[in-house]
Amino acid sequence: MTAGRTAPRSDSGTDTLESVGMATWTRRREDVGGLTLNVRTLPSDGPTLVLLHGLGVSGQVWQGIGRLFGTFSRLVAPDLRGHGESDKPSAG
């Protein structure tokens, strides 16, 4: 699957995104402080590296970096509140 394309939501609540080597980006929704955040994850046995996007984009901008770091680091790329597929609060 190519970056930017998503698979249909599975019964587990996790989507499968782009594959990187033997690993595959997944996407899930997490409830945090009354908001639901969209979180992309590329699993690995290595240390966790959290990738934060800039203003006006989403965690999807990091999908390509999986080719470089995904083989030795677990990557977590959330959509920050109000961005991408995360909830957009009415105030704040």
C-alpha positions, 0 to 999 in steps of 0.5 A, a space after each residue: 500500500 502506498 503512503 497516503 492510502 489507507 486500508 478499510 478499518 478492521 474489526 480491531 479498530 486498527 487500520 493497516 497502512 504502508 508496509 516497511 520491510 517486515 513491519 507495517 504502519 498501523 493506525 488507531 484512535 486513542 481517547 486522551 483527555 476527552 479528545 480522540 487522537 489518531 496515532 500511527 505506529 510502526 512496530 519494532 523491538 528497538 526504542 520508541 521514537 515519537 515523531 511530532 508533525 508541524 503546524 498544518 500537517 499530520 502524522 502522515 508526513 512521517 510515513 516515509 521515515 519508516 524506511 530509515 528508522 523503522 528497522 531499529 526503532 518503534 515509531 509513533 506518529 500522532 496527529 496532534 489535536 486539531 490536525 489530520 484525523 484527530 478531534 478538533 476541539 471547539 475551543 482551545 
